[in-house]
Amino acid sequence: MVDAALKMEGEDSATTAQGFGAAIGGIGTERFQIEDIATKNNIPIFAIVIKQSVKEAITLMTKDIADKADDVRSQIYEMIHDNTTPGQTVLLIGVGNTMGVPQ
């Protein structure tokens, strides 16, 4: 999953972090359901988040964040390569503003 995350005070915008679990905002209902089904079916969930401020989260994508797209794409390819074998199925979910990044 790829999503935006609010940055902490002092952190730079457009930095990335990798982790495990459903990277999706909100109250947690969807996150719980996704992780529950994935756990029951032994499906690993890997996540990449791009950090941004509250202002950046509710306005147009900034140049710094848009410029990070190539780096994030490389991280996605590396994550897939490191955690799958040929013939396995991968589902890549871009949440929120990540849907606006051109292919």
Legacy VTK file of the C-alpha trace (Angstrom):
# vtk DataFile Version 3.0
C-alpha trace
ASCII
DATASET POLYDATA
POINTS 103 float
0.000 0.000 0.000
1.156 3.520 -0.724
-0.342 6.500 1.092
0.469 9.874 2.537
1.179 10.301 6.246
1.295 13.401 8.378
4.848 14.380 9.191
6.015 15.089 12.713
7.177 18.527 13.731
10.682 19.078 12.383
10.466 16.371 9.718
10.866 17.310 6.079
7.995 16.931 3.658
8.326 14.321 0.924
10.382 11.928 3.055
9.314 8.292 2.968
8.968 5.474 5.463
8.430 1.756 4.931
6.559 -0.583 7.223
4.025 -3.370 7.561
0.239 -3.259 7.702
-2.489 -1.303 5.991
-1.369 2.267 5.326
-4.722 3.981 5.261
-6.061 6.896 7.276
-9.411 7.318 8.915
-10.876 5.860 12.062
-9.405 2.419 11.507
-12.423 0.334 10.475
-11.139 -0.279 6.949
-7.594 -0.840 8.193
-8.839 -3.459 10.680
-10.883 -5.284 8.039
-8.011 -5.305 5.538
-5.513 -6.574 8.114
-7.976 -9.153 9.505
-8.566 -10.722 6.087
-4.869 -10.566 5.204
-3.903 -12.247 8.481
-6.477 -15.034 8.070
-5.154 -15.737 4.558
-1.427 -15.327 5.320
-1.167 -12.337 2.982
1.648 -9.958 3.932
0.942 -6.232 3.716
3.879 -3.942 3.054
3.490 -0.181 3.171
5.258 2.944 1.970
4.147 6.345 3.200
5.142 9.776 1.936
5.211 12.304 4.739
3.542 15.697 4.387
2.016 18.499 6.425
-1.695 18.975 7.086
-1.727 21.846 4.585
-0.088 19.684 1.914
-2.582 16.899 2.608
-5.607 19.075 1.780
-4.218 21.075 -1.150
-2.711 20.305 -4.543
0.304 18.025 -4.572
3.527 20.024 -4.119
6.493 19.770 -6.475
8.647 18.187 -3.730
6.119 15.419 -3.198
5.522 14.909 -6.936
9.289 14.726 -7.512
9.444 11.876 -4.977
7.307 9.639 -7.239
10.283 8.076 -9.057
11.991 7.249 -5.749
8.791 5.706 -4.394
8.375 3.682 -7.586
11.918 2.331 -7.114
11.111 1.433 -3.501
7.973 -0.401 -4.663
9.914 -2.427 -7.253
12.584 -3.269 -4.673
9.955 -4.287 -2.104
8.236 -6.554 -4.646
11.548 -8.068 -5.773
12.685 -8.753 -2.192
9.409 -10.264 -0.965
7.980 -12.270 -3.867
8.950 -15.019 -6.245
8.202 -15.190 -9.976
4.584 -16.113 -10.626
3.194 -14.696 -7.384
0.392 -12.159 -7.550
0.960 -8.644 -6.217
-1.782 -6.126 -5.489
-0.517 -2.551 -5.336
-2.936 -0.153 -3.656
-2.399 3.592 -3.971
-4.522 5.373 -1.376
-5.717 8.971 -1.686
-3.444 11.437 -3.461
-1.174 8.673 -4.772
-3.873 7.989 -7.342
-2.991 11.346 -8.913
0.585 10.341 -9.772
0.786 9.688 -13.539
2.103 6.326 -14.686
LINES 1 104
103 0 1 2 3 4 5 6 7 8 9 10 11 12 13 14 15 16 17 18 19 20 21 22 23 24 25 26 27 28 29 30 31 32 33 34 35 36 37 38 39 40 41 42 43 44 45 46 47 48 49 50 51 52 53 54 55 56 57 58 59 60 61 62 63 64 65 66 67 68 69 70 71 72 73 74 75 76 77 78 79 80 81 82 83 84 85 86 87 88 89 90 91 92 93 94 95 96 97 98 99 100 101 102
